[in-house]
């Protein structure tokens, strides 16, 4: 399949109103506008505080400029004008979304929730019903994500990309589109709430599942948080990744001679000596000695021939020059050369132009009491393997779809990933909740015929094979459309279908390396991989789910199917777009690895007994922080701290002023005062503490599911709460069934 580069029209004809301030709402709006919707952003009288983020070009914030790309921006001069603009716009809109905690007054638009004629989505920082402001750093701290950078002895770090903002933005986009799809079929309109902390907790489900009562404490989902810092291998011209996890011993023998490796392989396999994890670090020096005189290009080709993976680590400022990135065509065209605006990575090929907004199907409205999910009745064929493909389909199962996972007789490779819980592989189970599993051998005529029969009955087919595999089965997008003109055909790849890296295998750590994600988490020439192995995998899955639901909306409104795709590389670029804009503009990164270049104060600050995370993004949050801190020191805040530009320019002085006060009380005291005063902040929480809370009955972040005769499986709590639909966490996948009949796959 060739790369899809045309402008998306999946949501053409839909009008969506964006009301929230800051990154989470802005990224959600960017996803929707890039998929073809008309997005109108209405800003309060003081303007969206994203406008004050650094760096700036001609007095325009690059973060605000890039996140506003394609939208219609409505500015207002008074509160009355603002409220009137919202009232007028929402009268005809298909959907509205807001982030109440992003506003100075979180209740200013609360009246929208009483409107029964709206599809309304509210984004929340914390769990449903909480009013606590957390911000990007606070969400990462609360969910334990910060524990996967640096060592356990280091001060807390933050993931440099805006991953919490993108996670909740993508889950909000899923919610909006699922609600619109349900409206098209049933006429039901609903309010839906989406939690940012639950969004990250869902993506971390593999950790919760692995660490609740495993048979043995083994595997990277048990050990990554306390594992060694993941730094690059070194070729002659720069840092590279180097992974031999899938290399056979015969292939290793050839690679050993080609690279000049000198390692005693007695009782070892290639996967023992090179990759990401504890064991691989023991052989890093020997590998570096062998490859230190070779170019990254030559090492990469040699490792690829052996069926391993090796890619160069890329600095954010060099991303636009990477050949594989250029093949994705991921950037919007701008009128100047300052920065690049990253497109939503989802691409589509619509069969026909959509119908006009307002045309709904005529099926009976669902009973909101005890109703199924908004995708109830949707049939999905999941051909996905490993993590990226399957979890995207799992999110459709959360939303009520009937998902059948098709596996080969040898099973899904992810079954090899430990640990076990009473003999059940926790990673496989957590990735495939809510599915029925069928075994088909697609290399046989009967197996292929059974799949083709299922395609004729289904609404979505999704796969994440390497480019060319589906064509070898005789199932190109054109072949699938010939079987079912209404079906949504979805494909997810690592690097795309064109370019020099298309034949290379793609896993999480290598995408972090190539995309600049790892470089952003380090400084200088020392990138660092986020040790949560699977984070970018499952962040990509959330975008995959957006793509498939958008395809369903298009099909419901037009009667025509569509082909949709996404890439891991494109998702990583979209997640780090604000950091990339700062790097390309020459902004200096803070030396403290918990801080962010765009605003201050944000990061980890010393308390009497540890650390507290702050994420102060605007002037009214800074005023609230001042009111909390000043009584605990001997001086008011210096005049150099009045604006965000002044605070970012005087970081060291700002940190000293804050820590002179925060060191006087314990973390708990500060978080209580911050939350009462509306200051975004949180304590740093490790995974064990979050899991213990869940095991004690606190299901605000982590919950459990059962259904296959095993002990409860702990996973992230559902990130959405629909007023009109139920979306509980589904049970683990049903046991294997072999079914070669041409009629029984979806039964």
N, C-alpha and C positions, 0 to 999 in steps of 0.2 A: 504494500500500500504506500502511495506517495504521501509526503507530508501535507497536511491540510493547512493552508495559509490564508484562505479567504476570510473576509470579515464574517463574524458570526451573525446569524439572523434567527437563532433559536427562540429568542424572546421578543422578536420584533413585533410591535403593536401593543406591548404591555407598558404601562406607565407606573413607575414605582417612586415613592417619595422617601428621601433620606433626611432624617432629622437629627441624628446623633452627631456629636462633635468628636474629634480625635481619630485615631487610626482604625479602631475596630469597625466603626460604622463606615468610614471612608473606604476601607478595603472591601467590605461587603458591597458597597455601591459600585466599586470598580469592577468586581466580578460580574455583577448584574448588567452594567452598561456594556461591558465587553462582550457579553452574550447576546446583545441586541436590544435590551430594554431601553426605554427612555427613562433616565433617572434624573429627577429634579431634587437638588439639595437645597434646603431652606436653612439659612444660617440665622442665629439670633442677632440682636442689635450689636453686640460687641464682636460679632464674627466668630467663626469656628476657631478655637484656640490652636488648632493645627497650623494656622497662619503664622504663629509666632515661633515655630520650630526653626532651628538652625540646620544647615547653612542656608543662606539666601542668595538669590540672584536678582539684581535690580529691585531689591527690597521685597522680593516674593519668595516665600518659603518653598524650597524644592519639594519637601514632603507634601505640602498642601497642593502644589502644582501637579505633581505626579498622581496623587490620589484623586484629584478632581478631573483628570483627563476624561473627556467624553461626556461629562455631566453638564446639566444646565444649573447654574448657581444663582440662587435668589438671595439677595442681601436685604436686610431690613434696618430701619433707623430707630424704631421704638418697639416696646413690648406689645403695644396694641397692634402695630403694623405686622409684627411677627406672628401673633396669634391669628390675625385675620388671614395672613398668607397661608398658614397651615390649614385653617378651616377651608379656604377656597380650594387649595390643591388636593386635599384629601377627599373632597366631595366627588371627584371623578377618577381618582387613582384606583389601580388594581390592587396595590399593596402599599403599606407604609411600614418603615422600620425606624426605631429610635434606640438610643442608649441613655436611659434616664440619668445614670450616675455620671455621665460625661458633662452634664449641664451644671451650672452653678446652683440652680434650684432644680433638683431631680423631679419635683412634682409639677413643674410648669406645664407639661403636656399630658398629665395623668388623665385628663378628661377624654383622651382618645380611646382609652380602654373601655369606655361605656358605649362606644359606637358599634352597633351591631351590623353595620353595613361594610365593615372594613376587614381585610386580611391585615392584621397588625402583628409585627414582631418586635419584641423588646429584648435588647441585649443587656445582660447583667454581668458584673465583674465576678461575684461570688455565687453561692447557691441561691436557689429560688427563695424569695422572701427576705433575703438579706439586703441591706442598703449600704454595706461596706464598700468603700472605694479601695481598689487594689492597684490598678495600673499594670502595665506589662511586667515590671520587676516583681510586684507583689503577687501576681498570679503565678509566675515562675517559682517564687519562693514558697508559696502555699502548697503547690503541687509537687514539690521536691525536684523539679527539673534542674535546678541549679546544682544539685549534687552530682551531676554527670559531667562536670567540668572541673579541672584542677584535681588536687588530691584532698583526702579527708582532713588533712592538717591545714590546708590553705584557707584564707578568708573566702567567703562566698563569691561566686562568679555569676554572671548572667549570660544567657544565650544572646548573642549580639543581634541576630535577626529578630523581627517582631513576630515571633512564633505564636504567642498567646493571642495577639490581635488577629493574625490570619486564621488561627484555628477557630476562634469564635465567629469570625467573619464567614468562614466557609460553612460552619454548622448553621449560622443564621441564613445564609443563602439557600442551603438545603431546606430549611424550615419554610422559608417564604415560597420557594418553588413547589414544595410538597403541598402546602396549603392552597396554592393556586391550582395545582393539578386536581386536588380534591374538589375545589370549587368548580372547575370545568366539568367534572363528572357528576357532581351531586348538588351543586348550588350552595353547599355549606361554606360559610365564611367563619374564620376562627382567629382567636388571639393565640400567639405562641411565644413563650419565653425561652431564651437561650442563655446558658451559663458559660462564662469563660473558663472558670476553674474546672467545671465538669468537662468542657471540651478538651482541655489538656489531660485530665484524668482518664478520659475515654481513650485518647491516643496512647496513654501509658498502661492500658489494660494488660499488656503482655507482662509487665512487671508485677501487677497485683496478682494476676493468675499464678505466676511462677512462685511468688514468695509466700503464698498462703499454704502452709502445710505440704511442701513438696516431699516426695519420698526420699530425696537426697538433695542437699544444697549444692546444685551444680548447674552449669550453663550460664551464659552471659546475662540472662534476665534476672538471675539471682545475684550475680557478682559484679555487674558493671559499675554500680554506684560506688563501690569501694575498690574498684580495680585501678590499675595504673593509668597515668595520663597517656592518651593516645596521640603520639607525635609521629611525623612522617619518616619514611625511609629517605635516603639521599642519593640521587643520581648526580652526575657531574654538573648538570645545568639546573639543578633545583630539587625541591622536595617532591616525592611521589608516594602514592599508595602501592602496596605490594601484597597480594593475597593469593595464596595457593590452595585455598580451601577445597576447590573442586578438581584439583590436579591429581591424576593417577600416578602411581610410581613409575610406570614406563615413560610417561610424559615428563615426569620430574627428572628422570635420568638424562633425557635429551636436554632439558633446560639447564641442568647442572653443568653440562659441558659447554653450553652456549654462553652462560653467564660466568662460568668459573667459580661456582659455589663450592665451598669446602666445609661441609657439615657432615658429621657422622650420623647417618640416618638409621642406625641400628634401633629397632623397636619404635621408629618414628614414621609418621606419614607426612606428606607435604603440608596438610592442614595444621599439623602440630608446630610448624616452624615459621609460618608467615601469614599475617593477617591482622585482625583486630582482636585484642584480648590479652589475658595474663601470660599464657604460655609463649605467645609469639615474641614477646619482648626479650626472651632469653637468647634469641638468635638474631636479633636486629643488627648487632655489631658485625657479625659474620656476613650477613647479607649486604650491609652497607659497604664492607670492604670489597665485595665482589662487584657491585654495580657502580661504585664511586667514580669509575672512569668512563662510564657509558652514559649516553644521553637518555633523558626520560622517554623520548620517542622510541629508541631502540629497545630499551628495557620493556616498554609497554607492548611492543609487537612480539617480542620473544615470549613474554608471559601469556599474551593472548593466544599464541600458537599452542601453548600447553594447556589452554582452557582455564587459566587463572585470570586475575584482573590486576591491572596497574594503570593508573592515570596520574597526570601531574596535579599538584596542588596549585590553585590559581588565586592570586590576590584580587580583591574586589575591583580595584581600579583597572585591572587587565581583562575583566570579563568580556567586554564588547569585542576584544580581539581574538577570543578563542574560536577556532574554526567550527567546532561542534555547536557552540552557542549561536554563531551566525546562521547555521543551517536551520535553526528553529525559527529565525526571524521573530525574536521575542520582544522587540522594542517598538513603541509607537514612534512615528515620525514627528519630530518637533522642529520649530522654526529657528532654534538656536542650538549651539553645540554644548551647552552646559547640561551635564547629566543625561540620563536616558530614562524614559518612562517604560516600565516593564508591563507587557500585556498579560492579562489572565492567560495561563498556559493552555486552557481548553480550546480546541479547534473543532469546527464542525463543517459538514457539507449538507446543507438543507436541501430537501427535494424540491420544494416550491416555496414561494413567499407565504408567510403566515396569514391567517385571516385577521380581520380587524378585531381590536380589543372588545370584549364584552360578549362574544359568542360563547355560550356555555352549553355543555351537554345536558341532557334532560333526565338523567337517571334520578331516582328518588333520593332526597336528602338523607344522610345518615343520622341515626339517633345518637345524639351527643353523649348519652349516658351509656358507658360501656362499649362505645364504638371501637372498631378496629382502627389501625393507623391510617394516615392519609393516603398511603399507597396500597391499601387493602384491595385484593383482587388482581394486582399487577403480578405477572409471571416473569421470573428472571432466570436465565440460564447463566450460571457462573462457571466459566472454564478457567478461572484464575488459579495461579500457583503461588506458593510462598506467601508473602504478606501483602504487597501492594494491591494485587488484583482481588484476592478474596475479601479483604476488609471493606473495600468499597461496596461490594455486593452485600456484605453483612449490614452495613448502614441502611441499605434499602430494606433488609429484613426487620431491622429496628422499627422502621417506619411502616411496617405492615405488609410488605411484599412477600410473595411466596417464592423463595429462592431455592433452586436445585443446583447443587455443586456437582459438576461432572469431573470425575477423576479417572486417570489411567489405571490399569491393573496394578501398576507399581506404586500407586498412591502419590500424594502430594509430598514434595521434597521437604516441606516444613515439618513433617512428622519426625524428621531426624533431630529436631532441636529440643534439647532438654530444658527443664526438668519434667518428671512425671509426677502425677498425683494419683495414687492408687492405680498405677498402670496407665493413666490417661496423660497424653502429652498436652501440657497446659497451653503452650503457644498455639498449637493447631486448634485446640478447642476455643480459645479466646478470639482467634481470627475468624472463626466460622460459625458464630452464634446464629441460631434461628434457621439453619439450613437442613435440607435433606440431601444426603450424599448418594450419588449413583455412580457406578463404575462402568465405563464404556471404553472399549478399545477402538479409538478413532483410526487406527491403522487397518481395521477390518471393514469390509463392506457393510456388515450388519451393524457395527457400532456407529459408523457414519450415517447409515440410514436412520437409526434411532435418533441421533442428534438432529438430523434434518427434519424429522417428524416433529421433534420438540420445538424447533425454530418456528415452524408454521403456527404453533399455538401460543407463542411467547410474545412478551412486550419488549424485553431487553435481552441482549446477549452481550456478555462482557468477557474479555480475555486480556492477559498481559504476557503473552508469548513474545519471544524475540521476533523482529520483523521477518516476514516470509513464511512463518509456520502455518498460519491460517490458509494462506494461498496453497501450500502443499497439501492441505486437506481438501482443497477445492472449495474453500469457504471465504473468498474475498468479499468485501462489502457488497459488490454487485451480485455475487452469488446468493448472499443472504437476503438481499432485497428481493431477488427473484422468488425466493421461497416465501417471504412475508413482507409486503410493501410497507407495513405500518411499524415494523420493528425498529428499535433503537439499537444500533450496532456500535459498541464501545470498545476501544483499544487503548491500553496504557503501556508505554514503553519507558525504558530508562533514559535514553538519549534522543529519541526520535527515530524516524525511519530513513533519514538521509544524513550523510556526513561520515567522517572518518571513524566515529566511535560506534556506529550502529551495530556492528558485529560483536562488540565487547559486552560482557555480562555487566549488569548494574546492580550493585547493592548499596545500602544506605551510606556506609563510610566513604565509598568511592564517589558517590554523588556529592557528599559534603566536600570532598577534596576538589573536584573539578569545578564546582559551582562557585567557589569562594566562601561557602558557608563555614568551612573549617578555618580558613584564614581570618575571617571576621572574629572568630573566638580566640584567636591568639594575637600576637603582636610581632611586627617585623617579619622575619623569615621563618617564624616558628608557628605554623598553624596548629590547631588542636581540634580533633574530632570529638563531637558530643558522644559520650559513651552509651547513651540510650540507643542501642542498636535496633533500629526500627522506627525512630522518630520521623525521619523524612519519608520513610516508606509509608507510614500511616497518615502523615500530613498530606502526602500525595493521594492517598485513598480518599480523604475527605473531599479533595477537589474532584476526584473521579466520581464520587456520589453526586456532587453538584452537577457535573456534566450529564450523567445519566438521567437525573430528575429533570434537568432542562430539556433533554431530548424527549422525555415523556410529556412535558408541557407542550412542546412543539407538536408532537404526534396527536395529542388530545385536541389541539386547536385547529389542526390542518388536515388530519387524517393521513398524513404522510410520515413515514419513518425518516431517520437521519443517521448519518455516520458521525461519530464524535470520538475525539482522542485527547489524551493528556500525556505529559512526560514528567518523570521525576526531576530531571534537570530544570525544566520550565517552572515547576512548582517551587524548587529551591530559589530560583531567581526572583520569583514573585514574592516569596517570603522575606527576602533580604533587600528589597528594592529601595527602602529608605536608607539603609546603611550603605548600599551601593551608590546612591545619589550623593551621599555625604563624601564617600571616598573619591568619586569622580570629580567632585567640586574642590577637592584638596583639603577638606576639613581634617583637622588633627584629631585623631582618636584619643580619648582619655587614657592615661597610663593605668588607672585603676580598671580592672577587667570586669567590674560590676556596673560601670557607668555607661552612659550613652552620649553620643556626640550631639544629638539634636536638642536635648533639654537637660536642665539641672534644677535642683538636686535629684539624682536618680541613681540608686545603687545600694550597696551594703554599708551600713554605718555602725560603728562600735557602740555597744551598750555596756552596762555594768556587768552583765553576765553573758554577753555574746554579741549578736548582730541583729539589726532590724533593716528590712528592705524599705526604701522610699522610692516613690515614682511621681514626683511633683512636676506636672506638665504645663501649668498655666499660672497666671498671676493670682487668681482667687485661691487656688490650692497652696500657693506660696504664702499668701496672707494667712491662711489657716495654720500652716506649719509655723510661721513666725509667732502666732498667738499661743501656740502650744509650747514652743521652745524658750521664748524670751524670759518667762518667769523663772527658768532654771539656770540662768546665767547672769553675768554682771553687766551685759551691754545689749543694746538693741542691734538688730541686723545692720551691717554697714550699708551705706548708700549705694555701693557697687552691686547690690543684689536686687535692685528694683525690677529690672526686666529680665526675661529669659536670656536675651543676648548678653547682658552683663553677668548673669549667673554662670553661663557656660564659659565666658571669658575669664572668670575668676574662680575656677573649680577648686583649686587647692585651698584658697582662703575660705571658700564656702564650706568645704569639708571640715576644716579646722573649727570654724564657728559652730557647725552643727554638732560635731563629736565632742566639743567642749561641754555640751549640754547632755547629749544622749548617753555619755559614759557615766552619768550620775545616777541613773535609774536602770532597773532591769528591763529586758525586752518586753515582758508582759505589760508593764506599766505604760510603756510607750505605745504599744499597739492599741491598748484600750483608749488612751487619749487621742491618738490619731483617728481611730474609727469614730469616736464621738464628735470630732471636729471636722470630719470630711477630708482628712489628709490621706491620700493613697499610700498605704504601707502595710507590712505584714511581717510576721516572724518567719524565719527560715525553718522549714519542716522537712525532715528526712522521710524516706519512704516507709521505714519501719513504723514511725509514729502514725502516719496516715493509715497504714494497714491495721495497726492495733485499734485505732478509733473505729474502723469499719467492723472489725471482729467483735468489738464491744457494742455494736448496734448503731453507730453513727453512719448513716448511709447518705450523707449530704454530698460526699465526694466519690466514694467507692461503695459498690453494692455487690450482691452475690446472686447467682442464678444456678439453678440445678434442673435436672430433667433426664439424665441418662444413667441414673443409678449410682453415680459417684458422689463424693463430698461436694459441697457448694464450690462453685468456681467464682472467685472474686475478680471483678472487672470494674472499669469506670462507670459511674452512674450515667444514665441517659442525659445527654446535654440539652435536650428539648423538653418542654412541657406544653402540649397543645390543649387548649380549653375544650375542643370538640372531639379529640381523638386520644386514644390510649397508645402510648409508645413505651411499654415496659422493656427492660433488657430481656431479650429472648433467651431460651435455653440453649445449652450446647448442641452441636450438630448431632443429628440422628445417625445411628450406626450405618456402616457401609451396606449397600444393597447392589448386587450385580443385576443389571437389567438391560439385555440386548434386544428386547422387544421394540418394535418400531412404534408402539402406541403407549408404552408404559413409563417413559422417562419422567413426565410431569405429574404422574398420578400419586 
